[in-house]
Amino acid sequence: MRTTHLCPVEKLVELHYRTLFRFARKLCDSPATAMVLTQRTFKEALKRPEVWPLPANVRLWLVGILLNQALDH
């Protein structure tokens, strides 16, 4: 993990990418599709930063977005 100061977006990705990717991998059983779903999840989350939940709830919020992306996929 880097020790430099991260912007909120970089920190969000750094903290949650691996967890979301692993979850997506279990859902779709394809690394390529899991990567696409994870990237789409962050893209969707970054569209409206004004609705980001409190830090304690971010992971659950992102998992919900990922599930919606998987269902739409």
ZIPESUL-V909556 format. One record per residue. N is the residue number from 1. SS is DSSP state (@ for helix, = for strand, . for the rest). PSI is psi in degrees with one decimal (* if undefined). BURIAL is + if it has 16 or more other C-alpha atoms within 10 Angstrom, else -. Layout:
n: <N | N>
ss: <SS | SS>
psi: <PSI | PSI>
burial: <BURIAL | BURIAL>
//
This chain:
n: <1 | 2 | 3 | 4 | 5 | 6 | 7 | 8 | 9 | 10 | 11 | 12 | 13 | 14 | 15 | 16 | 17 | 18 | 19 | 20 | 21 | 22 | 23 | 24 | 25 | 26 | 27 | 28 | 29 | 30 | 31 | 32 | 33 | 34 | 35 | 36 | 37 | 38 | 39 | 40 | 41 | 42 | 43 | 44 | 45 | 46 | 47 | 48 | 49 | 50 | 51 | 52 | 53 | 54 | 55 | 56 | 57 | 58 | 59 | 60 | 61 | 62 | 63 | 64 | 65 | 66 | 67 | 68 | 69 | 70 | 71 | 72 | 73>
ss: <. | . | . | . | . | . | . | @ | @ | @ | @ | @ | @ | @ | @ | @ | @ | @ | @ | @ | @ | @ | @ | @ | @ | @ | @ | @ | . | . | @ | @ | @ | @ | @ | @ | @ | @ | @ | @ | @ | @ | @ | @ | @ | @ | @ | . | @ | @ | @ | . | . | . | @ | @ | @ | @ | @ | @ | @ | @ | @ | @ | @ | @ | @ | @ | @ | @ | @ | @ | .>
psi: <138.6 | 152.6 | 0.4 | 165.1 | 133.4 | 146.8 | 162.3 | -36.3 | -47.2 | -40.4 | -42.1 | -48.0 | -46.8 | -38.8 | -30.2 | -7.5 | -50.9 | -44.5 | -46.1 | -40.8 | -45.8 | -41.5 | -45.3 | -37.8 | -39.3 | -33.6 | -41.3 | -11.1 | 30.4 | 119.3 | -39.8 | -44.1 | -37.6 | -40.5 | -43.2 | -45.7 | -40.6 | -44.0 | -41.1 | -35.0 | -48.2 | -39.3 | -44.9 | -42.5 | -35.2 | -10.6 | -34.1 | 75.2 | -18.3 | -15.0 | 9.5 | 137.5 | 177.9 | 151.3 | -34.8 | -20.4 | 0.8 | -44.8 | -46.1 | -39.6 | -44.9 | -38.8 | -40.2 | -42.5 | -43.1 | -42.3 | -42.9 | -39.6 | -40.7 | -41.2 | -37.7 | -26.4 | *>
burial: <- | - | - | - | - | - | - | - | - | - | - | + | - | - | - | + | + | - | - | + | + | - | + | + | + | - | - | - | - | - | - | - | + | + | + | - | + | + | + | + | + | + | - | - | + | - | - | - | - | - | - | - | - | - | - | - | - | - | + | - | + | + | + | - | + | + | + | - | + | + | - | - | ->
//
